[in-house]
Structure formats: C-alpha cells, structure tokens
Amino acid sequence: MNGQNRKDIYPGLEVGIILKKDQRSGVITYGVVQNLLTSSAFHSRGIKVRLEDGQIGRVAEIVED
C-alpha cells in the first residue's frame, strides 16, 4: 500500500516516510504515526504525518504486519 489515501493511515500505524530533507535522495525513515497533518482525503505525493518521535514527512509506504 502507498500512503496517498488518508483513510488508510491512522495513529499507531507503522509507516515509512520521506522527510523534506530526503526528498531528492528518497531515503525512507520508519516510525509510528502520532497524528495526520494532511486534511484532504487524497494527496498525490503522500499524506503528511508526524511520527511519535516528532519527525514530519509524507508517507511513502505502509509497513504490513
């Protein structure tokens, strides 16, 4: 699953995000969603979230259990 649909993402979910500073390189940072920052139902580059450690980025992938 990709992170473009808001309905697929919720607090407590483990995701991989791309931080603003890593957009060129595409480095993915993993963590757990604290809250969602994008209010629209869909975003082409990924829903923006804040991780529990405070980092903010767009969801690149959802980690499956």
N, C-alpha and C positions, 0 to 999 in steps of 0.2 A: 504494500500500500504506500502511496505517496502522501504527502501532507498538505494537499491542496484543498480538501474539503473539511470545513470546520466541524461537521458532525462526527468525523472520525477521531477527533482529538479531544481529550478531556484531562483534567488534573489527575496526576498519579500515573499517567501513561508514560512508558519509556520510549523516547524518541531520539533520533539523530537530527541535529540542527546544523545549519551553516551560519556562523557568526558573520557580521558585517565585514570584519577584517579578513575573513577567509573566503569571501565571495569569488575572488579571482582564482584562488588555488582549489577551491571546492573541498577543503578539509572539513570533515564532519565531526562534530562534538556531540557526545552522547550524554543523556541525563534524563531526569524525570520532570514532567511538566508541572509547574506550580500554578500558572494561570495563562489564559489565552489573551493576546493583545489585539488580534485582528477581529473586527466585529462582523465583517461580511461573511457570507456562507461559503464563498469560494475565493481563492487567490491563486493566480497562475504561477507565482514563484514560491508558494508555500505559506501556510498560516504562521504568523509571528507569535512566538510564545516566550514566556520567561521560565527558565528552569529553576529547580529548587535551590541551586547554588547562586542564582542571581543573573546568570548569563542570558542574553536575549538574542534570538535568531529565528530564522524561518525553518520550518520543519521540512527536512529533505527525505526522511524515511521514518516509518513507524516500526519499532522493534517488536517482532512477533514472539509470543511466549512459546 
